[in-house]
Amino acid sequence: MHKVLLVDDEKRMLDLVALYLRPHDYACTKASSGKQALDLLNKEAFDLVLLDIMMPDIDGWEVCREIRKFSTIPVIMLTAREQQEDIVKGLRLGADDYMTKPFGEEELLARMEAVLRRSLPSKRIEIEGLTWEEDRFELSYNHKPIRLTPKEFSMLGLLMKNPNKVFERDRLLELVWGFDSETEGRTVDSHVRNVREKIRQAGFPIDDHFQTVWGIGYKWIN
């Protein structure tokens, strides 16, 4: 099931789109303002955002701009505006697709499926002989396995799938350990140390790639 954030200041539109999507295995969360949408995106993980443009507090342009400062989540803009310059503006701000109201249920579903397919993370990542394979739950260097715990494996995969993106410790806790976890940031640090040491012992130059952003968190550099 995919989690979708619906953003529109019209309750009727939120209810209508949710009615379209729920029978097709989408879990919908509604936000009636740009501010509420950004707050939700900073607290929860979603697979897709359906974003209206014309909203009173923060318009969809600004919401999209803010989203792209911290996330690569797919964004489809839904709007009554169909001028060419508006479409170009939305795409340049980071939107993945654009639909004008009114739209049909089948077209909306097809566009969502296409965007989600394009955004699927790689299940196999290889960098300089270091290979992370999600389906096999296996990390190896030059075909020699490196044993990681489930949390170490998930954390490393998250970073490798998002190169150059800085993850705060709290965000790693939310994404790897779960939003309701009582685990503290020190646990993240200890897992990072363990992962680095295991991969370093295998001979891979881990310190060139798995880097600390002091006072904030960690990132992976390809």
Secondary structure, DSSP 8 states (H G I E B T S, - for coil): -EEEEEE-S-HHHHHHHHHHHGGGTEEEEEESSHHHHHHHHHHS--SEEEEES--SSS-HHHHHHHHTTT----EEEEES---HHHHHHHHHTT-SEEEESS--HHHHHHHHHHHHHHH---SEEEETTEEEETTTTEEEETTEEE---HHHHHHHHHHHHSTT--EEHHHHIIIII-TT----HHHHHHHHHHHHHHHHHTT--GGGTEEEETTTEEEE--
